[in-house]
Amino acid sequence: MAHRIDGRKLGRKSAPRKALYANLVVAVLRYERIKTTEARAKEVRGMVERIITLAKGGTLAERRRIVAELPDEPLVIDKLYDEIVPRYGDRNSGYTRVVKLGPRAGDAAPIVQLELV
């Protein structure tokens, strides 16, 4: 998945970080809301928005780009096209929301809920 050059590294090398991003995107699309740290949510939010915008195009090439970027999750891709894209037909952007939940008990990391609007 493409990410900003000045983006957060999250204490990982590039391959594990990209896998983390892809898995978080799949989790957001599957469950429509996830609880994670604020840094992770801010990184993944743009990726989720881009995937939904790509899916709204509906062409085969765009579908193949989505399949190539996400882990092998055919049910999530079907849900994206059957449930999520029709919901946002009239909306151009702003498909996600970040709600702050407070600090995590163990290490006081800021926890947020990333959800589809």
N, CA, C and O atoms as a GROMACS GRO file, in nm:
protein
  468
    1MET      N    1   0.083  -0.116   0.000
    1MET     CA    2   0.000   0.000   0.000
    1MET      C    3   0.089   0.124   0.000
    1MET      O    4   0.189   0.129   0.071
    2ALA      N    5   0.053   0.219  -0.078
    2ALA     CA    6   0.130   0.342  -0.082
    2ALA      C    7   0.108   0.420   0.047
    2ALA      O    8  -0.002   0.425   0.101
    3HIS      N    9   0.215   0.481   0.094
    3HIS     CA   10   0.203   0.565   0.213
    3HIS      C   11   0.290   0.688   0.194
    3HIS      O   12   0.375   0.694   0.106
    4ARG      N   13   0.266   0.785   0.277
    4ARG     CA   14   0.340   0.909   0.268
    4ARG      C   15   0.488   0.884   0.300
    4ARG      O   16   0.520   0.801   0.385
    5ILE      N   17   0.575   0.955   0.233
    5ILE     CA   18   0.718   0.939   0.256
    5ILE      C   19   0.753   0.985   0.397
    5ILE      O   20   0.839   0.926   0.462
    6ASP      N   21   0.687   1.090   0.445
    6ASP     CA   22   0.716   1.140   0.579
    6ASP      C   23   0.625   1.076   0.684
    6ASP      O   24   0.612   1.128   0.795
    7GLY      N   25   0.561   0.965   0.649
    7GLY     CA   26   0.466   0.901   0.739
    7GLY      C   27   0.530   0.839   0.861
    7GLY      O   28   0.652   0.834   0.874
    8ARG      N   29   0.446   0.792   0.949
    8ARG     CA   30   0.492   0.732   1.073
    8ARG      C   31   0.550   0.593   1.045
    8ARG      O   32   0.497   0.519   0.962
    9LYS      N   33   0.657   0.560   1.114
    9LYS     CA   34   0.718   0.428   1.094
    9LYS      C   35   0.665   0.326   1.193
    9LYS      O   36   0.677   0.206   1.170
   10LEU      N   37   0.606   0.371   1.302
   10LEU     CA   38   0.542   0.284   1.400
   10LEU      C   39   0.637   0.177   1.455
   10LEU      O   40   0.592   0.070   1.494
   11GLY      N   41   0.767   0.206   1.457
   11GLY     CA   42   0.863   0.114   1.515
   11GLY      C   43   0.883  -0.014   1.436
   11GLY      O   44   0.925  -0.116   1.491
   12ARG      N   45   0.853  -0.011   1.306
   12ARG     CA   46   0.864  -0.131   1.224
   12ARG      C   47   0.942  -0.100   1.098
   12ARG      O   48   0.949   0.015   1.054
   13LYS      N   49   1.000  -0.204   1.040
   13LYS     CA   50   1.061  -0.190   0.909
   13LYS      C   51   0.949  -0.188   0.805
   13LYS      O   52   0.833  -0.211   0.838
   14SER      N   53   0.985  -0.160   0.681
   14SER     CA   54   0.882  -0.130   0.582
   14SER      C   55   0.788  -0.247   0.553
   14SER      O   56   0.667  -0.225   0.543
   15ALA      N   57   0.837  -0.368   0.540
   15ALA     CA   58   0.748  -0.480   0.505
   15ALA      C   59   0.648  -0.510   0.617
   15ALA      O   60   0.528  -0.523   0.588
   16PRO      N   61   0.690  -0.523   0.744
   16PRO     CA   62   0.590  -0.545   0.849
   16PRO      C   63   0.494  -0.427   0.865
   16PRO      O   64   0.378  -0.446   0.900
   17ARG      N   65   0.542  -0.306   0.840
   17ARG     CA   66   0.456  -0.189   0.851
   17ARG      C   67   0.349  -0.191   0.743
   17ARG      O   68   0.233  -0.161   0.770
   18LYS      N   69   0.387  -0.225   0.620
   18LYS     CA   70   0.289  -0.233   0.512
   18LYS      C   71   0.188  -0.344   0.538
   18LYS      O   72   0.069  -0.329   0.506
   19ALA      N   73   0.233  -0.456   0.595
   19ALA     CA   74   0.141  -0.564   0.629
   19ALA      C   75   0.043  -0.519   0.737
   19ALA      O   76  -0.075  -0.551   0.731
   20LEU      N   77   0.093  -0.446   0.836
   20LEU     CA   78   0.007  -0.392   0.941
   20LEU      C   79  -0.099  -0.302   0.881
   20LEU      O   80  -0.217  -0.314   0.914
   21TYR      N   81  -0.058  -0.211   0.793
   21TYR     CA   82  -0.154  -0.120   0.730
   21TYR      C   83  -0.260  -0.198   0.653
   21TYR      O   84  -0.379  -0.169   0.665
   22ALA      N   85  -0.217  -0.295   0.573
   22ALA     CA   86  -0.313  -0.372   0.493
   22ALA      C   87  -0.411  -0.447   0.582
   22ALA      O   88  -0.530  -0.451   0.553
   23ASN      N   89  -0.361  -0.506   0.691
   23ASN     CA   90  -0.450  -0.579   0.782
   23ASN      C   91  -0.545  -0.486   0.854
   23ASN      O   92  -0.660  -0.524   0.879
   24LEU      N   93  -0.501  -0.366   0.890
   24LEU     CA   94  -0.591  -0.270   0.953
   24LEU      C   95  -0.698  -0.222   0.856
   24LEU      O   96  -0.814  -0.205   0.895
   25VAL      N   97  -0.662  -0.201   0.730
   25VAL     CA   98  -0.761  -0.162   0.629
   25VAL      C   99  -0.866  -0.271   0.615
   25VAL      O  100  -0.986  -0.242   0.609
   26VAL      N  101  -0.822  -0.397   0.608
   26VAL     CA  102  -0.916  -0.508   0.597
   26VAL      C  103  -1.008  -0.513   0.720
   26VAL      O  104  -1.128  -0.537   0.707
   27ALA      N  105  -0.952  -0.490   0.839
   27ALA     CA  106  -1.032  -0.493   0.961
   27ALA      C  107  -1.138  -0.383   0.960
   27ALA      O  108  -1.251  -0.406   1.001
   28VAL      N  109  -1.101  -0.264   0.914
   28VAL     CA  110  -1.199  -0.154   0.908
   28VAL      C  111  -1.310  -0.189   0.810
   28VAL      O  112  -1.427  -0.165   0.839
   29LEU      N  113  -1.275  -0.246   0.696
   29LEU     CA  114  -1.377  -0.281   0.597
   29LEU      C  115  -1.464  -0.397   0.645
   29LEU      O  116  -1.584  -0.401   0.617
   30ARG      N  117  -1.405  -0.491   0.718
   30ARG     CA  118  -1.481  -0.607   0.764
   30ARG      C  119  -1.575  -0.570   0.880
   30ARG      O  120  -1.693  -0.604   0.876
   31TYR      N  121  -1.523  -0.502   0.981
   31TYR     CA  122  -1.601  -0.477   1.102
   31TYR      C  123  -1.662  -0.337   1.106
   31TYR      O  124  -1.745  -0.308   1.192
   32GLU      N  125  -1.621  -0.250   1.013
   32GLU     CA  126  -1.669  -0.114   0.999
   32GLU      C  127  -1.629  -0.023   1.115
   32GLU      O  128  -1.659   0.096   1.112
   33ARG      N  129  -1.563  -0.076   1.216
   33ARG     CA  130  -1.503   0.005   1.322
   33ARG      C  131  -1.400  -0.079   1.395
   33ARG      O  132  -1.421  -0.198   1.420
   34ILE      N  133  -1.289  -0.014   1.430
   34ILE     CA  134  -1.185  -0.082   1.505
   34ILE      C  135  -1.132   0.013   1.611
   34ILE      O  136  -1.140   0.135   1.597
   35LYS      N  137  -1.079  -0.045   1.718
   35LYS     CA  138  -1.009   0.033   1.819
   35LYS      C  139  -0.861   0.009   1.800
   35LYS      O  140  -0.816  -0.105   1.793
   36THR      N  141  -0.785   0.118   1.791
   36THR     CA  142  -0.642   0.109   1.770
   36THR      C  143  -0.577   0.236   1.824
   36THR      O  144  -0.646   0.325   1.875
   37THR      N  145  -0.446   0.245   1.812
   37THR     CA  146  -0.380   0.365   1.860
   37THR      C  147  -0.405   0.480   1.761
   37THR      O  148  -0.438   0.458   1.645
   38GLU      N  149  -0.390   0.600   1.812
   38GLU     CA  150  -0.417   0.718   1.730
   38GLU      C  151  -0.324   0.725   1.609
   38GLU      O  152  -0.368   0.761   1.500
   39ALA      N  153  -0.197   0.693   1.628
   39ALA     CA  154  -0.100   0.699   1.518
   39ALA      C  155  -0.138   0.601   1.406
   39ALA      O  156  -0.133   0.636   1.288
   40ARG      N  157  -0.174   0.480   1.444
   40ARG     CA  158  -0.213   0.380   1.343
   40ARG      C  159  -0.340   0.425   1.271
   40ARG      O  160  -0.348   0.413   1.148
   41ALA      N  161  -0.436   0.475   1.345
   41ALA     CA  162  -0.563   0.517   1.284
   41ALA      C  163  -0.541   0.630   1.184
   41ALA      O  164  -0.601   0.631   1.077
   42LYS      N  165  -0.455   0.724   1.220
   42LYS     CA  166  -0.432   0.837   1.130
   42LYS      C  167  -0.362   0.793   1.002
   42LYS      O  168  -0.387   0.850   0.896
   43GLU      N  169  -0.276   0.694   1.010
   43GLU     CA  170  -0.210   0.643   0.892
   43GLU      C  171  -0.307   0.566   0.802
   43GLU      O  172  -0.305   0.580   0.680
   44VAL      N  173  -0.391   0.484   0.863
   44VAL     CA  174  -0.478   0.393   0.788
   44VAL      C  175  -0.600   0.465   0.730
   44VAL      O  176  -0.655   0.422   0.630
   45ARG      N  177  -0.641   0.574   0.793
   45ARG     CA  178  -0.762   0.644   0.751
   45ARG      C  179  -0.756   0.682   0.604
   45ARG      O  180  -0.852   0.659   0.531
   46GLY      N  181  -0.646   0.739   0.559
   46GLY     CA  182  -0.633   0.779   0.420
   46GLY      C  183  -0.637   0.661   0.325
   46GLY      O  184  -0.688   0.672   0.213
   47MET      N  185  -0.582   0.549   0.369
   47MET     CA  186  -0.583   0.429   0.284
   47MET      C  187  -0.724   0.375   0.267
   47MET      O  188  -0.762   0.334   0.158
   48VAL      N  189  -0.801   0.375   0.375
   48VAL     CA  190  -0.940   0.328   0.367
   48VAL      C  191  -1.020   0.418   0.274
   48VAL      O  192  -1.097   0.370   0.191
   49GLU      N  193  -1.000   0.549   0.289
   49GLU     CA  194  -1.071   0.645   0.203
   49GLU      C  195  -1.037   0.620   0.056
   49GLU      O  196  -1.124   0.622  -0.030
   50ARG      N  197  -0.908   0.596   0.028
   50ARG     CA  198  -0.865   0.575  -0.110
   50ARG      C  199  -0.923   0.445  -0.167
   50ARG      O  200  -0.962   0.440  -0.284
   51ILE      N  201  -0.928   0.340  -0.085
   51ILE     CA  202  -0.983   0.212  -0.131
   51ILE      C  203  -1.131   0.229  -0.165
   51ILE      O  204  -1.176   0.179  -0.268
   52ILE      N  205  -1.207   0.298  -0.080
   52ILE     CA  206  -1.350   0.317  -0.107
   52ILE      C  207  -1.370   0.401  -0.232
   52ILE      O  208  -1.458   0.372  -0.313
   53THR      N  209  -1.289   0.506  -0.248
   53THR     CA  210  -1.301   0.590  -0.366
   53THR      C  211  -1.268   0.510  -0.492
   53THR      O  212  -1.335   0.525  -0.595
   54LEU      N  213  -1.165   0.426  -0.485
   54LEU     CA  214  -1.132   0.340  -0.600
   54LEU      C  215  -1.247   0.246  -0.632
   54LEU      O  216  -1.281   0.228  -0.748
   55ALA      N  217  -1.307   0.188  -0.529
   55ALA     CA  218  -1.415   0.091  -0.550
   55ALA      C  219  -1.538   0.157  -0.612
   55ALA      O  220  -1.613   0.092  -0.684
   56LYS      N  221  -1.557   0.285  -0.583
   56LYS     CA  222  -1.673   0.355  -0.638
   56LYS      C  223  -1.666   0.365  -0.789
   56LYS      O  224  -1.770   0.377  -0.855
   57GLY      N  225  -1.545   0.360  -0.847
   57GLY     CA  226  -1.531   0.365  -0.992
   57GLY      C  227  -1.594   0.244  -1.059
   57GLY      O  228  -1.658   0.256  -1.163
   58GLY      N  229  -1.576   0.127  -0.996
   58GLY     CA  230  -1.643   0.008  -1.043
   58GLY      C  231  -1.582  -0.062  -1.162
   58GLY      O  232  -1.638  -0.161  -1.209
   59THR      N  233  -1.470  -0.016  -1.215
   59THR     CA  234  -1.411  -0.083  -1.330
   59THR      C  235  -1.332  -0.206  -1.286
   59THR      O  236  -1.295  -0.219  -1.170
   60LEU      N  237  -1.306  -0.292  -1.380
   60LEU     CA  238  -1.230  -0.413  -1.352
   60LEU      C  239  -1.087  -0.378  -1.310
   60LEU      O  240  -1.031  -0.442  -1.220
   61ALA      N  241  -1.028  -0.279  -1.373
   61ALA     CA  242  -0.892  -0.239  -1.339
   61ALA      C  243  -0.884  -0.188  -1.196
   61ALA      O  244  -0.789  -0.219  -1.124
   62GLU      N  245  -0.983  -0.112  -1.154
   62GLU     CA  246  -0.984  -0.062  -1.017
   62GLU      C  247  -1.004  -0.176  -0.918
   62GLU      O  248  -0.942  -0.176  -0.811
   63ARG      N  249  -1.088  -0.272  -0.952
   63ARG     CA  250  -1.107  -0.388  -0.864
   63ARG      C  251  -0.978  -0.468  -0.851
   63ARG      O  252  -0.945  -0.515  -0.742
   64ARG      N  253  -0.906  -0.483  -0.959
   64ARG     CA  254  -0.779  -0.556  -0.954
   64ARG      C  255  -0.676  -0.482  -0.870
   64ARG      O  256  -0.597  -0.545  -0.801
   65ARG      N  257  -0.676  -0.348  -0.876
   65ARG     CA  258  -0.584  -0.271  -0.792
   65ARG      C  259  -0.615  -0.292  -0.645
   65ARG      O  260  -0.524  -0.305  -0.563
   66ILE      N  261  -0.743  -0.296  -0.611
   66ILE     CA  262  -0.783  -0.318  -0.471
   66ILE      C  263  -0.741  -0.458  -0.427
   66ILE      O  264  -0.686  -0.475  -0.318
   67VAL      N  265  -0.766  -0.558  -0.510
   67VAL     CA  266  -0.730  -0.696  -0.477
   67VAL      C  267  -0.579  -0.708  -0.458
   67VAL      O  268  -0.532  -0.781  -0.371
   68ALA      N  269  -0.502  -0.636  -0.540
   68ALA     CA  270  -0.356  -0.642  -0.530
   68ALA      C  271  -0.306  -0.578  -0.402
   68ALA      O  272  -0.204  -0.621  -0.347
   69GLU      N  273  -0.374  -0.475  -0.352
   69GLU     CA  274  -0.327  -0.403  -0.234
   69GLU      C  275  -0.366  -0.470  -0.104
   69GLU      O  276  -0.295  -0.455  -0.004
   70LEU      N  277  -0.476  -0.543  -0.101
   70LEU     CA  278  -0.524  -0.603   0.023
   70LEU      C  279  -0.480  -0.748   0.031
   70LEU      O  280  -0.458  -0.812  -0.072
   71PRO      N  281  -0.467  -0.802   0.153
   71PRO     CA  282  -0.442  -0.945   0.166
   71PRO      C  283  -0.556  -1.024   0.102
   71PRO      O  284  -0.662  -0.968   0.072
   72ASP      N  285  -0.536  -1.151   0.081
   72ASP     CA  286  -0.635  -1.235   0.013
   72ASP      C  287  -0.761  -1.246   0.097
   72ASP      O  288  -0.775  -1.336   0.179
   73GLU      N  289  -0.853  -1.153   0.076
   73GLU     CA  290  -0.977  -1.145   0.153
   73GLU      C  291  -1.095  -1.126   0.059
   73GLU      O  292  -1.149  -1.016   0.051
   74PRO      N  293  -1.137  -1.230  -0.014
   74PRO     CA  294  -1.246  -1.212  -0.111
   74PRO      C  295  -1.378  -1.170  -0.047
   74PRO      O  296  -1.455  -1.096  -0.109
   75LEU      N  297  -1.407  -1.214   0.076
   75LEU     CA  298  -1.532  -1.176   0.140
   75LEU      C  299  -1.534  -1.027   0.174
   75LEU      O  300  -1.638  -0.962   0.166
   76VAL      N  301  -1.419  -0.973   0.212
   76VAL     CA  302  -1.412  -0.830   0.244
   76VAL      C  303  -1.429  -0.748   0.117
   76VAL      O  304  -1.495  -0.644   0.118
   77ILE      N  305  -1.370  -0.794   0.007
   77ILE     CA  306  -1.383  -0.722  -0.119
   77ILE      C  307  -1.527  -0.726  -0.168
   77ILE      O  308  -1.578  -0.626  -0.219
   78ASP      N  309  -1.593  -0.841  -0.152
   78ASP     CA  310  -1.734  -0.850  -0.188
   78ASP      C  311  -1.818  -0.757  -0.101
   78ASP      O  312  -1.908  -0.690  -0.152
   79LYS      N  313  -1.789  -0.751   0.028
   79LYS     CA  314  -1.862  -0.661   0.117
   79LYS      C  315  -1.839  -0.516   0.076
   79LYS      O  316  -1.932  -0.434   0.080
   80LEU      N  317  -1.716  -0.484   0.038
   80LEU     CA  318  -1.684  -0.349  -0.006
   80LEU      C  319  -1.773  -0.308  -0.123
   80LEU      O  320  -1.830  -0.199  -0.122
   81TYR      N  321  -1.786  -0.395  -0.222
   81TYR     CA  322  -1.864  -0.362  -0.340
   81TYR      C  323  -2.015  -0.374  -0.318
   81TYR      O  324  -2.091  -0.297  -0.375
   82ASP      N  325  -2.060  -0.471  -0.236
   82ASP     CA  326  -2.203  -0.495  -0.220
   82ASP      C  327  -2.268  -0.406  -0.115
   82ASP      O  328  -2.384  -0.368  -0.131
   83GLU      N  329  -2.196  -0.372  -0.006
   83GLU     CA  330  -2.257  -0.299   0.103
   83GLU      C  331  -2.201  -0.158   0.121
   83GLU      O  332  -2.276  -0.062   0.136
   84ILE      N  333  -2.069  -0.146   0.121
   84ILE     CA  334  -2.007  -0.019   0.158
   84ILE      C  335  -2.016   0.084   0.046
   84ILE      O  336  -2.055   0.198   0.072
   85VAL      N  337  -1.981   0.048  -0.076
   85VAL     CA  338  -1.982   0.144  -0.187
   85VAL      C  339  -2.122   0.200  -0.213
   85VAL      O  340  -2.134   0.321  -0.232
   86PRO      N  341  -2.228   0.119  -0.215
   86PRO     CA  342  -2.361   0.178  -0.237
   86PRO      C  343  -2.402   0.278  -0.128
   86PRO      O  344  -2.476   0.372  -0.154
   87ARG      N  345  -2.352   0.258  -0.008
   87ARG     CA  346  -2.384   0.348   0.102
   87ARG      C  347  -2.327   0.488   0.079
   87ARG      O  348  -2.385   0.587   0.124
   88TYR      N  349  -2.214   0.496   0.009
   88TYR     CA  350  -2.146   0.624  -0.010
   88TYR      C  351  -2.158   0.674  -0.154
   88TYR      O  352  -2.071   0.748  -0.200
   89GLY      N  353  -2.261   0.637  -0.223
   89GLY     CA  354  -2.277   0.677  -0.363
   89GLY      C  355  -2.278   0.826  -0.386
   89GLY      O  356  -2.224   0.874  -0.485
   90ASP      N  357  -2.340   0.902  -0.295
   90ASP     CA  358  -2.352   1.046  -0.314
   90ASP      C  359  -2.245   1.125  -0.240
   90ASP      O  360  -2.245   1.248  -0.246
   91ARG      N  361  -2.155   1.058  -0.171
   91ARG     CA  362  -2.052   1.125  -0.091
   91ARG      C  363  -1.919   1.118  -0.164
   91ARG      O  364  -1.881   1.012  -0.215
   92ASN      N  365  -1.847   1.230  -0.170
   92ASN     CA  366  -1.721   1.234  -0.243
   92ASN      C  367  -1.602   1.194  -0.159
   92ASN      O  368  -1.504   1.141  -0.212
   93SER      N  369  -1.608   1.217  -0.030
   93SER     CA  370  -1.499   1.180   0.059
   93SER      C  371  -1.552   1.184   0.201
   93SER      O  372  -1.672   1.204   0.222
   94GLY      N  373  -1.464   1.164   0.298
   94GLY     CA  374  -1.508   1.168   0.437
   94GLY      C  375  -1.584   1.043   0.476
   94GLY      O  376  -1.690   1.052   0.538
   95TYR      N  377  -1.532   0.927   0.440
   95TYR     CA  378  -1.600   0.801   0.470
   95TYR      C  379  -1.567   0.750   0.609
   95TYR      O  380  -1.635   0.660   0.660
   96THR      N  381  -1.464   0.806   0.673
   96THR     CA  382  -1.421   0.756   0.803
   96THR      C  383  -1.429   0.864   0.909
   96THR      O  384  -1.432   0.983   0.878
   97ARG      N  385  -1.431   0.820   1.034
   97ARG     CA  386  -1.434   0.910   1.149
   97ARG      C  387  -1.340   0.853   1.254
   97ARG      O  388  -1.334   0.732   1.273
   98VAL      N  389  -1.267   0.941   1.322
   98VAL     CA  390  -1.178   0.900   1.431
   98VAL      C  391  -1.233   0.960   1.560
   98VAL      O  392  -1.244   1.082   1.572
   99VAL      N  393  -1.268   0.874   1.655
   99VAL     CA  394  -1.323   0.916   1.784
   99VAL      C  395  -1.222   0.880   1.892
   99VAL      O  396  -1.185   0.763   1.906
  100LYS      N  397  -1.179   0.979   1.969
  100LYS     CA  398  -1.081   0.954   2.075
  100LYS      C  399  -1.150   0.886   2.193
  100LYS      O  400  -1.257   0.929   2.236
  101LEU      N  401  -1.086   0.780   2.245
  101LEU     CA  402  -1.143   0.703   2.355
  101LEU      C  403  -1.067   0.722   2.486
  101LEU      O  404  -1.117   0.685   2.592
  102GLY      N  405  -0.946   0.777   2.480
  102GLY     CA  406  -0.868   0.797   2.600
  102GLY      C  407  -0.742   0.712   2.598
  102GLY      O  408  -0.716   0.642   2.500
  103PRO      N  409  -0.665   0.718   2.706
  103PRO     CA  410  -0.539   0.644   2.710
  103PRO      C  411  -0.558   0.495   2.739
  103PRO      O  412  -0.653   0.456   2.807
  104ARG      N  413  -0.467   0.414   2.686
  104ARG     CA  414  -0.469   0.270   2.710
  104ARG      C  415  -0.416   0.247   2.852
  104ARG      O  416  -0.326   0.318   2.897
  105ALA      N  417  -0.470   0.147   2.920
  105ALA     CA  418  -0.436   0.123   3.060
  105ALA      C  419  -0.289   0.085   3.078
  105ALA      O  420  -0.226   0.129   3.174
  106GLY      N  421  -0.234   0.004   2.990
  106GLY     CA  422  -0.099  -0.046   3.010
  106GLY      C  423   0.011   0.056   2.990
  106GLY      O  424   0.102   0.066   3.074
  107ASP      N  425   0.005   0.131   2.880
  107ASP     CA  426   0.115   0.222   2.848
  107ASP      C  427   0.070   0.364   2.820
  107ASP      O  428   0.151   0.447   2.778
  108ALA      N  429  -0.056   0.395   2.844
  108ALA     CA  430  -0.113   0.528   2.826
  108ALA      C  431  -0.106   0.577   2.682
  108ALA      O  432  -0.108   0.697   2.657
  109ALA      N  433  -0.098   0.484   2.586
  109ALA     CA  434  -0.104   0.523   2.445
  109ALA      C  435  -0.246   0.571   2.414
  109ALA      O  436  -0.342   0.509   2.458
  110PRO      N  437  -0.259   0.679   2.337
  110PRO     CA  438  -0.394   0.728   2.305
  110PRO      C  439  -0.468   0.630   2.214
  110PRO      O  440  -0.420   0.596   2.106
  111ILE      N  441  -0.584   0.584   2.260
  111ILE     CA  442  -0.665   0.488   2.185
  111ILE      C  443  -0.780   0.562   2.118
  111ILE      O  444  -0.843   0.650   2.178
  112VAL      N  445  -0.807   0.527   1.994
  112VAL     CA  446  -0.917   0.586   1.920
  112VAL      C  447  -0.999   0.476   1.854
  112VAL      O  448  -0.956   0.362   1.843
  113GLN      N  449  -1.118   0.514   1.811
  113GLN     CA  450  -1.201   0.422   1.734
  113GLN      C  451  -1.208   0.478   1.593
  113GLN      O  452  -1.255   0.590   1.572
  114LEU      N  453  -1.163   0.400   1.496
  114LEU     CA  454  -1.170   0.436   1.356
  114LEU      C  455  -1.291   0.366   1.298
  114LEU      O  456  -1.298   0.243   1.299
  115GLU      N  457  -1.387   0.442   1.246
  115GLU     CA  458  -1.512   0.381   1.199
  115GLU      C  459  -1.554   0.442   1.067
  115GLU      O  460  -1.517   0.554   1.032
  116LEU      N  461  -1.632   0.366   0.994
  116LEU     CA  462  -1.693   0.416   0.872
  116LEU      C  463  -1.814   0.499   0.912
  116LEU      O  464  -1.890   0.461   1.000
  117VAL      N  465  -1.832   0.613   0.846
  117VAL     CA  466  -1.943   0.703   0.880
  117VAL      C  467  -2.073   0.640   0.836
  117VAL      O  468  -2.180   0.699   0.854
   0.00000   0.00000   0.00000
